[in-house]
Each structure stands twice: as C-alpha cells, then as structure tokens.
Amino acid sequence: MDPQETDPEEQAEALAEQTLRSTRERLAALDSAPTTEHVAVFDTLHQELSGVLGALDQDANTSR
C-alpha cells in the first residue's frame, strides 16, 4: 500500500510507535554511556518528542 494512501490515524499510530521504540532504545543505551552524556540525550529526546507530539496534535486537529 502506498504510504500516502494510508489512513491518517494509522500514520499517526505508526509514528507514535516508531518514536516510542526509538526513545526506549536510546534511553536503554544510556546505561553504558557516561553520565555526562545523559543531559544531551535527554535534551535531544525532549525536542524530538515535542515535535512528534506537536505533529500528532496538528494532524488530530486537521482531521476533525
């Protein structure tokens, strides 16, 4: 199926699942990273999660 033909709700769900999986992997990788690198990872994840949530919110508002 062409991604452009996918239901917007399915696209949003797929984006959320992909983001969650990636976030969990990156947080798990912190176990082996020096503590000094944690803040940079947290900042990056915060920015990315905020962007994804904003996009999902915007999609939800435009599909109503």
Contacts in CASP RR format, 6 or more apart in sequence:
PFRMAT RR
TARGET T0000
AUTHOR 0000-0000-0000
METHOD contacts of the structure
MODEL  1
MDPQETDPEEQAEALAEQTLRSTRERLAALDSAPTTEHVAVFDTLHQELS
GVLGALDQDANTSR
3 11 0 8 1.000
6 14 0 8 1.000
8 59 0 8 1.000
8 63 0 8 1.000
9 63 0 8 1.000
11 59 0 8 1.000
12 56 0 8 1.000
12 59 0 8 1.000
12 60 0 8 1.000
15 52 0 8 1.000
15 55 0 8 1.000
15 56 0 8 1.000
16 52 0 8 1.000
16 56 0 8 1.000
19 48 0 8 1.000
19 49 0 8 1.000
19 52 0 8 1.000
23 45 0 8 1.000
23 48 0 8 1.000
23 49 0 8 1.000
26 41 0 8 1.000
26 45 0 8 1.000
27 41 0 8 1.000
27 45 0 8 1.000
30 37 0 8 1.000
30 38 0 8 1.000
30 41 0 8 1.000
33 41 0 8 1.000
END
